[in-house]
Amino acid sequence: MTLDNQLWFAGIVAEVAIVVLLMYRRVWRTLPVFCILCGWGLVTDAGNYIVQQYFAQNYTTVYFIETIVDSALEFAVLVELAWSVLRPIRASLTRKAVIVVAVLIVVAGAIVWPFSGIRDLGHYPAVWQYLVHVQQTASVLRVLFFVVLAGCSQLLSIGWRDRELQVATGLGFYSIVSLGVTVLQSHQALGEQYRYLNQFVVVSYILSIVYWAFSFAAKEATRREFTPQMQSFLLAMAGTARTARISMSQPPTPIDRKPGQR
């Protein structure tokens, strides 16, 4: 068995373990999208092995669809984590506040998009250049989300034992490795080195799953409440966003005119 196949099977075993653990811990009650992402990873990795063995001619199409779905799920996980971080004050927020969170992440992605492309991919078809661009943007967003969450952990009253930061850490680690490997591959595109770099990404993904497994095997920490100052700040931000949304949705007030004026 080649090293690629060994890593493939090791990844599937790790994914089975994390999915079983997530179901056992009932994490789907608090982080359902993250559970779906892990289950999707297990299904696609097992399916890709079958496709490569028996339907190799269709692998490119399958990989393209899988990558688009992966990116959509990873975006949804970021929204879910951000919404979960706001758990202590969610009772004071409207249900539409989660839409504001999603819009903010979309805006962040739009800002990242122009800077996340790899320029040395001119020899690839346009569709694959776009696909790499999507992957890079998603990776940069995951890294930024982890950095912001870790940097503001004290303000947000979360620590390394909180599920949100644990999930973000695994995503951030894998994303940093993936970004570095993509940049290296764009400059040294062929040969054994290319395959070794791919294997390095797979190893980082497996390590992230192992980290999640150890994290979720331990008892979840009791979530701390925000400080009164932080609660006031977040609620004020939510109120400002709600006021802006209402003002934008209302028609403009007509200007009073004197009789006979147009």
For each residue, the residues with C-beta under 8 A, 3 or more apart:
1: 5 6 9
2: 5 6
3: 6 7 199
4: 7 8 195 199
5: 1 2 8 9
6: 1 2 3 9 10
7: 3 4 10 11 199 202 203 206
8: 4 5 11 12 45 49 202
9: 1 5 6 12 13
10: 6 7 13 14 206
11: 7 8 14 15 45 202 205 206 209
12: 8 9 15 16 42 45 46 49
13: 9 10 16 17
14: 10 11 17 18 206 209 210 213
15: 11 12 18 19 38 41 42 45 209
16: 12 13 19 20 42
17: 13 14 20 21 209 213
18: 14 15 21 22 38 209 212 213 216
19: 15 16 22 23 35 38 39 42
20: 16 17 23 24
21: 17 18 24 25 213 216 217
22: 18 19 25 27 28 34 35 38 216
23: 19 20 26 27 28 35
24: 20 21
25: 21 22 216 220
26: 23 29
27: 22 23 30 31 34 35 163 216
28: 22 23 31 32 35
29: 26 32
30: 27 84 163
31: 27 28 34 35 77 80 81 84 163 167
32: 28 29 35 36 80
33: 36 37 73 76 77 79 80
34: 22 27 31 37 38 77 80 81 167
35: 19 22 23 27 28 31 32 38 39
36: 32 33 39 40 73
37: 33 34 40 41 73 74 76 77
38: 15 18 19 22 34 35 41 42
39: 19 35 36 42 43
40: 36 37 43 44 69 70 73
41: 15 37 38 44 45 70
42: 12 15 16 19 38 39 45 46
43: 39 40 46 47
44: 40 41 47 48 66 70
45: 8 11 12 15 41 42 48 49
46: 12 42 43 49 50
47: 43 44 50 51 62
48: 44 45 51 52 59 62 63 66
49: 8 12 45 46 52 53
50: 46 47 53 54 55
51: 47 48 54 55 56 58 59 62
52: 48 49 55 56 59
53: 49 50 56
54: 50 51
55: 50 51 52 58 59 62
56: 51 52 53 59
57:
58: 51 55 61 62
59: 48 51 52 55 56 62 63
60: 63 64
61: 58 64 65
62: 47 48 51 55 58 59 65 66
63: 48 59 60 66 67
64: 60 61 67 68 127 131
65: 61 62 68 69
66: 44 48 62 63 69 70
67: 63 64 70 71 131 134 135
68: 64 65 71 72 131 134
69: 40 65 66 72 73
70: 40 41 44 66 67 73 74 138
71: 67 68 74 75 134 135 138
72: 68 69 75 76
73: 33 36 37 40 69 70 76 77
74: 37 70 71 77 78 138 142 171
75: 71 72 78 79 105 109 138 141
76: 33 37 72 73 79 80
77: 31 33 34 37 73 74 80 81 167 171
78: 74 75 81 82 105 141 142 145
79: 33 75 76 82 83 98 101 102 105
80: 31 32 33 34 76 77 83 84
81: 31 34 77 78 84 85 145 149 164 167 168
82: 78 79 85 86 101 104 105 145
83: 79 80 86 90 98 101
84: 30 31 80 81 87 163 164
85: 81 82 149 156 158 164
86: 82 83 89 90 93 97 101 234
87: 84 90 223
88: 157 223 224 225 226 231
89: 86 92 93 226 231 234 235
90: 83 86 87 93 97
91:
92: 89 231 235 238
93: 86 89 90 97 235 238
94: 97 238 242
95: 98
96: 99 100 242 245
97: 86 90 93 94 100 101 238 241 242
98: 79 83 95 101 102
99: 96 102 103
100: 96 97 103 104 238 241 245
101: 79 82 83 86 97 98 104 105
102: 79 98 99 105 106
103: 99 100 106 107
104: 82 100 101 107 108
105: 75 78 79 82 101 102 108 109 141 145
106: 102 103 109 110
107: 103 104 110 111
108: 104 105 111 112 141 144
109: 75 105 106 112 113 137 138 141
110: 106 107 113
111: 107 108 114
112: 108 109 115 116 137 140 141 144
113: 109 110 116 117 133 137
114: 111 117
115: 112 140
116: 112 113 133 136 137 139 140
117: 113 114 129 132 133 136
118: 121 132 133 136 182 183 186
119: 186
120: 186 187
121: 118 124 128 129 132 186
122: 129
123: 189
124: 121 128 129 132
125: 128 129
126: 129 130
127: 64 130 131
128: 121 124 125 131 132
129: 117 121 122 124 125 126 132 133
130: 126 127 133 134
131: 64 67 68 127 128 134 135
132: 117 118 121 124 128 129 135 136 182
133: 113 116 117 118 129 130 136 137
134: 67 68 71 130 131 137 138
135: 67 71 131 132 138 139 178 182
136: 116 117 118 132 133 139 140 179 182
137: 109 112 113 116 133 134 140 141
138: 70 71 74 75 109 134 135 141 142 175
139: 116 135 136 142 143 175 178 179 182
140: 112 115 116 136 137 143 144 175 179
141: 75 78 105 108 109 112 137 138 144 145
142: 74 78 138 139 145 146 168 171 172 174 175
143: 139 140 146 147 172 175 176 179
144: 108 112 140 141 147 148
145: 78 81 82 105 141 142 148 149 168 171 172
146: 142 143 149 150 168 169 171 172 175
147: 143 144 150 151 172
148: 144 145 151 152
149: 81 85 145 146 152 153 156 158 164 165 168
150: 146 147 153 165 168 169
151: 147 148
152: 148 149 155 156
153: 149 150 156 158 159 165
154: 157
155: 152 230
156: 85 149 152 153 226 230
157: 88 154 223 224 225 226 227 230
158: 85 149 153 162 164 165 223 224
159: 153 162 165 221
160: 165 166 169
161: 166 218 220 221
162: 158 159 165 166 220 221 223
163: 27 30 31 84 166 167 215 216 220
164: 81 84 85 149 158 167 168
165: 149 150 153 158 159 160 162 168 169
166: 160 161 162 163 169 170 211 212 215 216
167: 31 34 77 81 163 164 170 171 212
168: 81 142 145 146 149 150 164 165 171 172
169: 146 150 160 165 166 172 173 211
170: 166 167 173 174 208 209 211 212 215
171: 74 77 142 145 146 167 168 174 175 208
172: 142 143 145 146 147 168 169 175 176
173: 169 170 176 177 204 207 208 211
174: 142 170 171 177 178 201 204 205 207 208
175: 138 139 140 142 143 146 171 172 178 179
176: 143 172 173 179 180
177: 173 174 180 181 200 201 204
178: 135 139 174 175 181 182 201 204
179: 136 139 140 143 175 176 182 183
180: 176 177 183 184
181: 177 178 184 185 197 198 200 201
182: 118 132 135 136 139 178 179 185 186
183: 118 179 180 186 187
184: 180 181 187 188 197
185: 181 182 188 189 194 197
186: 118 119 120 121 182 183 189
187: 120 183 184
188: 184 185 191 193 194
189: 123 185 186 194
190: 194
191: 188 194 195
192: 195 196
193: 188 196 197
194: 185 188 189 190 191 197 198
195: 4 191 192 198 199
196: 192 193 199 200
197: 181 184 185 193 194 200 201
198: 181 194 195 201 202
199: 3 4 7 195 196 202 203
200: 177 181 196 197 203 204
201: 174 177 178 181 197 198 204 205
202: 7 8 11 198 199 205 206
203: 7 199 200 206 207
204: 173 174 177 178 200 201 207 208
205: 11 174 201 202 208 209
206: 7 10 11 14 202 203 209 210
207: 173 174 203 204 210 211
208: 170 171 173 174 204 205 211 212
209: 11 14 15 17 18 170 205 206 212 213
210: 14 206 207 213 214
211: 166 169 170 173 207 208 214 215
212: 18 166 167 170 208 209 215 216
213: 14 17 18 21 209 210 216 217
214: 210 211 217 218
215: 163 166 170 211 212 218
216: 18 21 22 25 27 163 166 212 213
217: 21 213 214
218: 161 214 215
219:
220: 25 161 162 163
221: 159 161 162
222:
223: 87 88 157 158 162
224: 88 157 158
225: 88 157 231
226: 88 89 156 157 230 231 234
227: 157 230 231
228: 231 232
229: 232 233
230: 155 156 157 226 227 233 234
231: 88 89 92 225 226 227 228 234 235
232: 228 229 235 236
233: 229 230 236 237
234: 86 89 226 230 231 237 238
235: 89 92 93 231 232 238 239
236: 232 233 239 240
237: 233 234 240 241
238: 92 93 94 97 100 234 235 241 242
239: 235 236 242 243
240: 236 237 243 244
241: 97 100 237 238 244 245
242: 94 96 97 238 239 245 246
243: 239 240 246 247
244: 240 241 247 248
245: 96 100 241 242 248 249
246: 242 243 249 250
247: 243 244 250
248: 244 245
249: 245 246
250: 246 247
251:
252:
253:
254:
255:
256:
257: 261 262
258: 261
259:
260:
261: 257 258
262: 257
